């Protein structure tokens, strides 16, 4: 696991001990940032179920204005902090130790990108997406929610405020992109 591009390009990142996290592959992460690259600089990035923090760190490396990492597990929090120290990207980062669902019940602040990568096979991605859909104050007007799941987990969801506008699969990683519908 490494930072693919930007200020911290090539720096290796620590993994969380144990099997509780599933870091995104460098292939899928590179593809994701190829898609969102034109919009990352100056953006606000929310990394939910942050794990190692590698997606938010990649955003900071590519000049995101701010990244907020939300993670419940103490071992993961330590890993995120260590990775931020190692990449020297801590100045624009905020690490929040909290349950994602409790965090999202707070007063919302709009983010340009919300990355959702929960533990697999528990339906947490759809629960999180539904909660965000009903609390749109978290998403900037032209922002994107990006969900990382195993392709076998995907299901169509009946959402009120956002639509899926793209979906890509990279081996065992599926990325689903959601945004507010474009008014004609």
Secondary structure as UniProt FT lines:
FT   TURN            7..10
FT   HELIX           26..40
FT   TURN            41..42
FT   STRAND          44..48
FT   TURN            51..52
FT   HELIX           54..61
FT   TURN            62..63
FT   STRAND          66..71
FT   HELIX           74..87
FT   HELIX           90..92
FT   STRAND          93..97
FT   HELIX           100..103
FT   TURN            104..105
FT   STRAND          111..116
FT   TURN            120..121
FT   HELIX           124..134
FT   HELIX           136..138
FT   STRAND          139..149
FT   HELIX           151..153
FT   STRAND          163..170
FT   TURN            171..172
FT   STRAND          173..179
//
